[in-house]
Amino acid sequence: MGFYMATTGRAVRLFSALKDLQRLLAAVSCAVVPVCNAFVILLIIAAMYAILATNFFRLRSPEYFGIYIHMCILVRYH
């Protein structure tokens, strides 16, 4: 009789752990869209700084600021 109760107890703990896991997955899935929005806003801001830097410093240092795509890379990684 005791073994049967222990097995039942394990099953109950397993189902409660699955409910917690479902709750965790639901919270993570709800957080994906806001994180993607923040990433897009960050990319837009980096692009704005790259455009400004390309326009301001293009004549002073053309090897770094002459091409917009190079400036996008520099703004993000420096």
Protein Blocks (a to p, Z undefined) as FASTA:
>chain_A
ZZmmmmmmmmmmmmmmmmmmmmmmmmmmmmmmmmmmmmmmmmmmmmmmmmmmmmmmmmmm
mmlmmpmklmmmmmmmZZ
